[in-house]
Amino acid sequence: MLGLATRAGKTVSGTDIVLAKLKKGKLKCVIIANDLAENSRSEIEAALKAHPTPLVGVFTEAELSQAVGKKRKVLALTDRGFAKALLDKIKEGV
């Protein structure tokens, strides 16, 4: 799912870029590695309080990196359809 969204140009990655897009209201879902550093996690969670957006933290850095083809700990989806599909899959337990 994340690989397809990345190939379609519907993801942004990196803490700074995700925070900037989040503050502009451009994101539909934020995905962070469950092994993300605590200070980065806190920074993102603080921004999410000001700009409520679904947060997914169930993947490791290795899983995220494999899915998008480059080393990443912070990603976000910019497309509502991809965000809904990912959230639905997680709820199903897939």
Secondary structure, DSSP 4 states (H G I P E B T S, - for coil): -HHHHHHTT-EEESHHHHHHHHHTT--SEEEEETT--HHHHHHHHHHHHHS---EEEEE-HHHHHHHHTS--SEEEE--HHHHHHHHHHHHHT-
